[in-house]
Amino acid sequence: MNLYGVRAIYLFEMARTWRTLLQSLASPILSTSLYFVVFGAAIGSRMGEINGISYGAFIIPGLLMLSLLNESISNASFGIYFPKFSGTIYEILSAPVSSIEIVIGFVGAAATKSILLGLLILLTANLFVDYEIVHPLWMIFFLVLTAVTFSLFGFIIGLWADDFQKLQIIPMMVVMPLTFLGGAFYSIDMLPEPWQTVTLFNPVVYLISGFRWSFYGVADVNIIASIGMIFAFMFLCLTTIWWIFKTGYRLKN
C-alpha cells in the first residue's frame, strides 16, 4: 500500500478543515447547542422521564447522531466533489495510488472530522444537561463505525453529484427526515401501532437505538440488530464504491 499517497490525501483534507474551522466545527457545535438549550434545558425540564432517563439526557445520543450523519456525509461528499469540479481528480487518478488508497485518504479524513466533532458535542452537552455513559467503549465503537460508514455514503454522493445542489439533496431530503423520525427525540415505544412497526423499516432507528444503549443501557431494538444494520449498510457502500471505480461512473467521463 502507498502510505505516502494516503497520507498526502488525508493531510490535504484535514488542512482544509483547519482553514475553515468556523464552518467545519464551530457552526455544527453552535447549532447543536441550540437544540440542547431548547429541547434539553427549556422543554426537557418540563417533561417527565423516558425509560427512567431525563428528557434532556435522553435526546443527547439522537442529537449527536443527527450531527454525526450530516457532517460525515457533508465532509466526504464535498471532499471528493471539489476535485471533480476543479478537474484535479484526474491528477489523483493518474497518480500511483489505487482506488482503495484514494478511498482511505478521503473517507479517513472525513470520518476523523466527524469523530472530532462528535466528541466536542459531547463535551458541550455536559454544559447543559447531566448524562452518563454506561458503555464508553461501545459508545466509541458506534461513534467510529457510524462516522466511517456515512463518510463512505457521502463519498458516493460526491461521486454521483454533478453540481453543488445535488450534494444537499439526499442529506436534506432523505437523511435528516429519517433521523428526526428515527427516535432522536422520542422512544419508538411511545408510538401507537401500526406506526411503531412502520418505524422499524427506518434504518436510522437502529443507529440511534444502538448509540443510546451505549449511553444508558436501554434500547428500542436489539443491540445485535443495530450493529448488523450498520455493517450491512457499510458493505453496501463499499460495494457501490467498488463498482464506481470499476466502471468509472461519474468519475472518468
C-alpha positions as CSV (number, residue, x, y, z in Angstrom):
1,M,0.0,0.0,0.0
2,N,1.2,3.5,-0.9
3,L,1.1,5.0,2.6
4,Y,2.7,8.3,1.3
5,G,-0.2,8.7,-1.1
6,V,-2.8,8.0,1.5
7,R,-1.1,10.4,4.0
8,A,-1.0,13.2,1.4
9,I,-4.7,12.9,0.6
10,Y,-5.5,12.7,4.3
11,L,-3.4,15.6,5.4
12,F,-4.7,17.8,2.5
13,E,-8.3,17.2,3.5
14,M,-7.5,17.8,7.2
15,A,-5.8,21.0,6.3
16,R,-8.9,22.2,4.6
17,T,-10.7,21.7,8.0
18,W,-8.3,24.0,9.8
19,R,-8.6,26.7,7.1
20,T,-12.4,26.6,7.5
21,L,-12.6,26.0,11.2
22,L,-15.6,28.2,11.9
23,Q,-17.7,26.4,9.3
24,S,-16.3,22.9,9.9
25,L,-16.6,22.7,13.7
26,A,-18.0,25.9,15.3
27,S,-21.1,26.1,13.3
28,P,-22.3,22.5,13.9
29,I,-21.5,22.8,17.6
30,L,-23.4,26.0,17.9
31,S,-26.5,24.7,16.1
32,T,-26.5,21.5,18.3
33,S,-26.1,23.7,21.4
34,L,-29.3,25.5,20.4
35,Y,-31.1,22.1,20.4
36,F,-29.8,21.4,23.9
37,V,-31.0,24.8,25.1
38,V,-34.5,24.5,23.6
39,F,-35.2,20.8,24.0
40,G,-32.9,19.9,26.8
41,A,-32.9,22.8,29.2
42,A,-36.2,24.6,28.4
43,I,-38.6,21.9,27.2
44,G,-36.9,19.0,28.9
45,S,-37.1,20.5,32.3
46,R,-40.9,20.4,32.0
47,M,-41.2,16.9,30.7
48,G,-41.1,13.6,32.5
49,E,-38.5,10.9,32.2
50,I,-38.3,8.4,29.4
51,N,-37.3,4.9,30.4
52,G,-36.0,6.3,33.6
53,I,-33.8,8.9,31.9
54,S,-34.4,12.7,32.0
55,Y,-35.5,14.1,28.6
56,G,-32.5,16.3,28.3
57,A,-30.2,13.4,28.7
58,F,-32.3,11.1,26.6
59,I,-32.0,13.2,23.4
60,I,-28.2,13.5,23.6
61,P,-27.5,10.4,21.5
62,G,-30.1,11.4,19.0
63,L,-28.7,14.9,18.6
64,L,-25.2,13.6,18.4
65,M,-26.2,11.1,15.7
66,L,-28.0,13.8,13.8
67,S,-24.8,15.9,13.7
68,L,-22.7,12.9,13.0
69,L,-24.7,11.7,10.0
70,N,-24.9,15.2,8.4
71,E,-21.3,16.1,8.9
72,S,-19.9,12.7,7.8
73,I,-21.9,12.9,4.6
74,S,-21.1,16.6,4.0
75,N,-17.3,16.3,4.7
76,A,-16.9,13.2,2.4
77,S,-19.1,14.4,-0.4
78,F,-17.6,17.8,-0.7
79,G,-14.1,16.4,-0.3
80,I,-14.3,14.2,-3.4
81,Y,-16.7,16.5,-5.3
82,F,-14.4,19.5,-5.3
83,P,-11.5,17.7,-7.1
84,K,-14.1,16.7,-9.7
85,F,-15.3,20.2,-10.0
86,S,-11.8,21.7,-10.3
87,G,-10.5,18.9,-12.6
88,T,-7.8,17.8,-10.2
89,I,-9.4,14.4,-9.8
90,Y,-7.6,13.4,-13.0
91,E,-4.3,14.1,-11.3
92,I,-5.3,11.9,-8.4
93,L,-6.5,9.1,-10.7
94,S,-3.2,9.2,-12.7
95,A,-1.1,9.3,-9.5
96,P,0.5,6.0,-8.3
97,V,-2.4,5.4,-5.8
98,S,-5.0,2.7,-6.0
99,S,-8.8,3.2,-5.6
100,I,-8.6,1.7,-2.2
101,E,-5.9,4.2,-1.1
102,I,-7.9,7.1,-2.5
103,V,-11.0,6.0,-0.5
104,I,-9.0,5.5,2.7
105,G,-7.5,9.0,2.3
106,F,-10.7,10.9,1.7
107,V,-13.0,8.8,3.9
108,G,-10.5,8.6,6.7
109,A,-10.2,12.4,6.8
110,A,-14.0,12.9,6.7
111,A,-14.5,10.3,9.5
112,T,-11.8,12.0,11.6
113,K,-13.5,15.3,11.3
114,S,-16.9,13.8,12.3
115,I,-15.4,11.9,15.2
116,L,-13.7,15.1,16.5
117,L,-17.0,17.0,16.1
118,G,-18.9,14.3,18.0
119,L,-16.5,14.4,20.9
120,L,-16.7,18.2,21.1
121,I,-20.5,18.0,21.0
122,L,-20.4,15.5,23.9
123,L,-18.3,18.0,25.9
124,T,-20.7,20.8,25.0
125,A,-23.7,18.8,26.1
126,N,-22.3,18.5,29.6
127,L,-22.7,22.2,29.9
128,F,-26.5,21.9,29.6
129,V,-27.5,18.5,30.9
130,D,-26.1,15.8,33.1
131,Y,-25.5,12.5,31.5
132,E,-23.6,9.3,31.9
133,I,-22.0,6.7,29.5
134,V,-22.6,3.2,30.8
135,H,-20.7,1.5,28.0
136,P,-17.9,4.0,26.9
137,L,-16.1,1.5,24.7
138,W,-19.3,0.7,22.9
139,M,-20.0,4.4,22.5
140,I,-16.6,4.9,20.8
141,F,-17.3,1.8,18.7
142,F,-20.7,3.2,17.5
143,L,-19.2,6.7,17.0
144,V,-16.3,5.5,14.8
145,L,-18.3,2.9,12.9
146,T,-21.2,5.4,12.1
147,A,-18.7,8.1,11.1
148,V,-16.8,5.8,8.7
149,T,-20.0,4.2,7.3
150,F,-21.7,7.5,6.5
151,S,-18.4,9.0,5.2
152,L,-18.5,6.2,2.7
153,F,-22.0,7.1,1.9
154,G,-21.1,10.8,1.5
155,F,-18.2,9.7,-0.8
156,I,-20.7,8.0,-3.0
157,I,-22.9,11.2,-3.1
158,G,-19.9,13.3,-4.0
159,L,-19.0,11.0,-6.9
160,W,-22.7,10.9,-8.1
161,A,-23.3,14.7,-7.9
162,D,-22.6,16.8,-10.9
163,D,-23.4,20.1,-9.3
164,F,-23.3,21.7,-5.8
165,Q,-27.1,21.5,-5.3
166,K,-27.1,17.7,-5.6
167,L,-24.7,17.5,-2.7
168,Q,-27.5,18.6,-0.4
169,I,-30.5,16.7,-1.9
170,I,-30.0,13.4,-0.1
171,P,-28.8,14.8,3.3
172,M,-31.7,17.3,3.4
173,M,-34.5,15.3,1.7
174,V,-33.7,11.8,3.0
175,V,-31.2,11.6,5.8
176,M,-32.5,14.4,8.0
177,P,-36.2,13.4,7.9
178,L,-35.2,9.8,8.6
179,T,-33.2,10.9,11.6
180,F,-36.0,13.0,13.1
181,L,-38.4,10.1,12.6
182,G,-35.9,7.6,13.9
183,G,-36.3,8.2,17.6
184,A,-33.9,11.1,18.0
185,F,-36.3,13.0,20.2
186,Y,-38.5,10.1,21.5
187,S,-38.7,6.4,22.1
188,I,-40.4,4.4,19.4
189,D,-42.2,2.6,22.2
190,M,-44.2,5.8,22.6
191,L,-45.7,5.4,19.1
192,P,-49.1,3.6,18.6
193,E,-49.4,0.7,16.2
194,P,-49.1,0.4,13.3
195,W,-46.6,3.3,13.3
196,Q,-44.3,1.5,15.8
197,T,-43.9,-1.3,13.3
198,V,-43.5,1.0,10.3
199,T,-40.7,2.9,12.1
200,L,-38.7,-0.3,12.2
201,F,-38.2,0.0,8.5
202,N,-36.3,3.2,9.1
203,P,-32.6,2.2,9.2
204,V,-31.6,5.3,11.3
205,V,-33.7,3.8,14.2
206,Y,-31.1,1.1,14.6
207,L,-28.3,3.6,14.7
208,I,-29.8,5.8,17.3
209,S,-31.1,2.9,19.4
210,G,-27.6,1.3,19.5
211,F,-26.0,4.6,20.3
212,R,-28.5,5.3,23.1
213,W,-27.9,1.8,24.5
214,S,-24.1,2.6,24.8
215,F,-25.1,5.7,26.9
216,Y,-27.8,4.4,29.2
217,G,-28.2,0.6,28.6
218,V,-31.7,1.0,27.2
219,A,-32.6,0.5,23.5
220,D,-35.7,0.4,21.3
221,V,-34.3,-2.5,19.2
222,N,-31.9,-5.4,19.8
223,I,-28.3,-4.2,20.0
224,I,-27.2,-7.0,17.7
225,A,-29.7,-5.8,15.1
226,S,-28.3,-2.3,15.4
227,I,-24.7,-3.5,14.8
228,G,-25.8,-5.7,11.9
229,M,-27.7,-2.8,10.3
230,I,-24.6,-0.6,10.3
231,F,-22.3,-3.3,8.9
232,A,-24.9,-4.2,6.2
233,F,-25.0,-0.5,5.1
234,M,-21.2,-0.3,5.2
235,F,-21.0,-3.4,3.0
236,L,-23.5,-1.8,0.6
237,C,-21.5,1.4,0.4
238,L,-18.2,-0.4,-0.2
239,T,-19.8,-2.5,-2.9
240,T,-21.1,0.7,-4.6
241,I,-17.7,2.4,-4.4
242,W,-16.0,-0.6,-5.9
243,W,-18.5,-0.6,-8.8
244,I,-18.0,3.1,-9.4
245,F,-14.2,2.8,-9.6
246,K,-14.5,-0.3,-11.7
247,T,-16.9,1.2,-14.3
248,G,-15.7,4.9,-14.0
249,Y,-19.3,6.0,-13.5
250,R,-19.3,9.8,-13.0
251,L,-15.6,9.6,-12.4
252,K,-13.7,9.1,-15.6
253,N,-16.2,10.6,-18.0
